Amino acid sequence: MPKAPRSGRGRPGGPRDGGLRPPQRRRPAGQPTLPLSDLAATAGVSERTLTRLFTTATGRTPLRYQQLLRVERAEHLIGHGATTDSAARAVGFTDARMLRRLRSRAPAE
């Protein structure tokens, strides 16, 4: 598999935008996650570098960002009549405990 070009001045993914390209498409909620090692290999950087660049660009670690997306999707499902348990399972949590914990500490954005 060819490696993605490394960051360079003036190109998407360059230093001015934190080294990250805009997402091409969003993964549907509940789909298996991509391992950080696979994402880093595709980008041609180490896992640590990918985490640093992602955190610089978004203000969140990749894990925290993924959790935030899952919580947002679960809240949407709950708002449309799903139970907390079914919403938690639909977005990839094994049960509602983690969803409840993340919802209780989610920042008001």
Rosetta silent file (secondary structure, phi, psi, omega in degrees, C-alpha in Angstrom):
SEQUENCE: MPKAPRSGRGRPGGPRDGGLRPPQRRRPAGQPTLPLSDLAATAGVSERTLTRLFTTATGRTPLRYQQLLRVERAEHLIGHGATTDSAARAVGFTDARMLRRLRSRAPAE
SCORE:     score description
SCORE:     0.000 S_00000001
   1 L     0.000  128.468 -179.768    0.000    0.000    0.000 S_00000001
   2 L   -69.009  146.135  179.170    1.503    3.380   -0.968 S_00000001
   3 L   -82.450  149.130  175.943    2.172    5.796    1.839 S_00000001
   4 L   -70.050  149.439  178.110    0.429    9.133    2.011 S_00000001
   5 L   -61.221  145.018  177.467    2.662   12.116    1.264 S_00000001
   6 L   -74.178  163.175 -177.714    4.316   13.622    4.278 S_00000001
   7 L   -59.824  145.652  176.473    3.392   17.096    5.446 S_00000001
   8 L  -152.621  162.574 -177.146    4.694   20.001    3.434 S_00000001
   9 L   -64.513  133.282  172.947    4.181   23.702    3.209 S_00000001
  10 L    77.596   -3.252  178.749    0.981   24.823    1.525 S_00000001
  11 L  -101.492  152.497  172.347   -0.413   21.329    0.927 S_00000001
  12 L   -55.902  137.023 -177.648   -3.397   19.817    2.717 S_00000001
  13 L    88.082    6.719 -179.480   -1.969   17.999    5.691 S_00000001
  14 L   -84.841 -178.047 -175.517    0.859   20.519    5.966 S_00000001
  15 H   -60.504  -30.028 -177.015    2.115   22.350    9.041 S_00000001
  16 H   -69.270  -25.356  179.670   -0.428   25.157    8.807 S_00000001
  17 H  -111.573   26.303  175.247   -3.386   22.854    9.387 S_00000001
  18 L    78.701    9.839  177.090   -1.792   20.643   12.037 S_00000001
  19 L    80.574    8.540 -177.673   -0.635   18.027    9.536 S_00000001
  20 L  -114.668  142.502  175.116   -4.069   16.483    9.068 S_00000001
  21 L   -86.752  152.344  176.181   -6.169   16.225    5.968 S_00000001
  22 L   -63.610  148.695 -179.031   -9.923   16.895    6.199 S_00000001
  23 L   -63.604  137.486  179.055  -11.931   13.712    6.648 S_00000001
  24 L   -76.687  -37.016  176.880  -13.040   12.207    3.350 S_00000001
  25 L  -161.160  153.940  178.130  -16.134   10.644    4.876 S_00000001
  26 L   -86.950  143.513  175.054  -17.511    9.873    8.295 S_00000001
  27 L   -79.319  137.142  177.840  -17.732    6.299    9.486 S_00000001
  28 L   -61.576  145.195  178.561  -21.291    5.298   10.363 S_00000001
  29 L   -58.824  141.345  178.087  -21.986    5.053   14.083 S_00000001
  30 L    88.141   -7.275  177.884  -21.568    1.566   15.442 S_00000001
  31 L   -77.211  150.285  177.712  -19.038    0.520   12.827 S_00000001
  32 L   -57.610  146.509  179.967  -15.813   -1.044   14.089 S_00000001
  33 L   -80.331  158.272  173.254  -13.099    1.485   14.695 S_00000001
  34 L   -88.369  129.737  177.769   -9.892    1.633   12.733 S_00000001
  35 L   -60.227  141.827  179.985   -6.899    0.795   14.890 S_00000001
  36 H   -57.017  -35.871  179.561   -4.658    3.795   15.485 S_00000001
  37 H   -62.323  -38.618  178.133   -1.732    1.750   14.169 S_00000001
  38 H   -67.029  -42.805  178.750   -3.530    1.289   10.818 S_00000001
  39 H   -63.161  -43.186 -179.835   -4.335    4.997   10.556 S_00000001
  40 H   -64.332  -41.980  179.269   -0.749    5.940   11.414 S_00000001
  41 H   -63.367  -41.144  178.727    0.653    3.489    8.853 S_00000001
  42 H   -62.940  -38.268  179.962   -1.666    4.880    6.171 S_00000001
  43 H   -80.233  -12.587  179.869   -0.531    8.417    7.002 S_00000001
  44 L    76.290   28.781  179.060    3.125    7.339    7.060 S_00000001
  45 L  -132.169  169.942  176.202    3.718    8.498   10.639 S_00000001
  46 L   -76.975  163.206  177.440    4.095    6.879   14.041 S_00000001
  47 H   -59.728  -41.270 -179.463    1.089    6.398   16.332 S_00000001
  48 H   -63.495  -43.037  179.212    2.499    9.026   18.696 S_00000001
  49 H   -64.553  -43.315  177.971    2.949   11.551   15.887 S_00000001
  50 H   -59.686  -44.406  179.148   -0.562   10.903   14.611 S_00000001
  51 H   -61.756  -43.687  179.024   -1.960   11.393   18.122 S_00000001
  52 H   -62.343  -46.514 -178.992   -0.014   14.649   18.552 S_00000001
  53 H   -64.866  -42.245  179.830   -1.140   16.003   15.168 S_00000001
  54 H   -63.257  -44.176 -179.793   -4.744   14.963   15.727 S_00000001
  55 H   -64.508  -39.448  177.258   -4.793   16.537   19.194 S_00000001
  56 H   -63.152  -41.977 -176.248   -3.292   19.760   17.824 S_00000001
  57 H   -74.503  -34.647 -172.820   -5.875   19.911   15.040 S_00000001
  58 H  -112.087  -17.772 -175.488   -8.966   18.991   17.090 S_00000001
  59 L    81.983    5.150 -179.425   -8.103   19.737   20.705 S_00000001
  60 L  -138.434  153.191  172.898   -8.904   16.107   21.583 S_00000001
  61 L   -71.686  161.863  177.073   -7.097   12.797   21.430 S_00000001
  62 H   -56.616  -40.516  179.404   -8.356   10.348   18.799 S_00000001
  63 H   -64.286  -46.441 -179.156  -10.004    8.239   21.519 S_00000001
  64 H   -63.508  -39.000  178.653  -11.750   11.216   23.134 S_00000001
  65 H   -63.180  -45.423  178.189  -12.918   12.422   19.718 S_00000001
  66 H   -61.245  -42.775  178.648  -14.338    8.994   18.894 S_00000001
  67 H   -62.299  -41.878  179.372  -16.087    8.866   22.264 S_00000001
  68 H   -61.528  -43.275  177.793  -17.569   12.313   21.682 S_00000001
  69 H   -62.812  -40.086  178.785  -18.943   11.248   18.279 S_00000001
  70 H   -65.056  -42.356  179.265  -20.454    8.127   19.840 S_00000001
  71 H   -63.879  -43.542  179.039  -22.079   10.136   22.640 S_00000001
  72 H   -60.443  -43.810  179.826  -23.512   12.640   20.150 S_00000001
  73 H   -66.177  -41.478  179.106  -24.976    9.836   18.026 S_00000001
  74 H   -62.912  -41.424  178.251  -26.373    8.073   21.108 S_00000001
  75 H   -63.405  -36.849  176.090  -28.018   11.308   22.286 S_00000001
  76 H   -62.157  -46.320  179.524  -29.604   11.682   18.863 S_00000001
  77 H   -62.712  -41.849  178.898  -30.979    8.127   19.078 S_00000001
  78 H   -63.241  -40.589  177.743  -32.256    8.717   22.624 S_00000001
  79 H   -64.215  -19.976  178.734  -33.925   11.920   21.452 S_00000001
  80 L  -105.835   23.375  170.684  -35.741    9.875   18.832 S_00000001
  81 L   100.669   -2.922  179.687  -37.107    7.327   21.291 S_00000001
  82 L   -74.994  150.748  173.300  -34.307    4.793   21.794 S_00000001
  83 L   -76.497  162.336  178.193  -33.542    3.556   25.278 S_00000001
  84 H   -60.559  -41.811  179.623  -30.157    4.345   26.758 S_00000001
  85 H   -63.036  -46.456 -178.197  -29.185    0.675   26.546 S_00000001
  86 H   -69.192  -36.500  177.441  -30.150    0.281   22.893 S_00000001
  87 H   -64.825  -41.741  179.289  -28.509    3.593   21.938 S_00000001
  88 H   -60.926  -46.022  179.269  -25.302    2.570   23.719 S_00000001
  89 H   -66.254  -37.468 -178.030  -25.167   -0.734   21.849 S_00000001
  90 H   -64.618  -29.140 -178.857  -26.023    0.946   18.535 S_00000001
  91 L   -98.525    3.510  172.383  -22.991    3.245   18.772 S_00000001
  92 L   110.195    0.845  175.047  -20.552    0.539   19.807 S_00000001
  93 L   -85.600  147.446 -179.422  -20.618    0.377   23.600 S_00000001
  94 L   -75.108  -26.323  175.057  -21.182   -3.066   25.122 S_00000001
  95 L  -154.495 -179.055 -172.647  -23.613   -1.610   27.662 S_00000001
  96 H   -81.940   -9.513 -177.084  -24.954    1.730   28.867 S_00000001
  97 H   -59.380  -47.830 -178.970  -22.498    2.245   31.746 S_00000001
  98 H   -65.737  -39.612  177.827  -19.780    3.825   29.595 S_00000001
  99 H   -60.875  -46.642  179.196  -22.328    5.965   27.764 S_00000001
 100 H   -61.114  -41.240 -179.370  -23.734    7.251   31.061 S_00000001
 101 H   -64.638  -45.154 -179.471  -20.239    7.989   32.365 S_00000001
 102 H   -68.298  -36.753  178.104  -19.245    9.894   29.220 S_00000001
 103 H   -65.188  -34.522 -177.740  -22.534   11.808   29.100 S_00000001
 104 H   -72.131  -23.216 -179.597  -22.068   12.929   32.684 S_00000001
 105 H  -109.425    2.519 -178.621  -18.661   14.454   31.939 S_00000001
 106 L   -63.908  132.065  178.474  -19.339   15.740   28.406 S_00000001
 107 L   -71.632  148.709  175.269  -18.532   19.468   28.114 S_00000001
 108 L   -76.478  112.764 -177.549  -21.287   21.830   27.065 S_00000001
 109 L  -115.771    0.000    0.000  -20.277   22.787   23.525 S_00000001
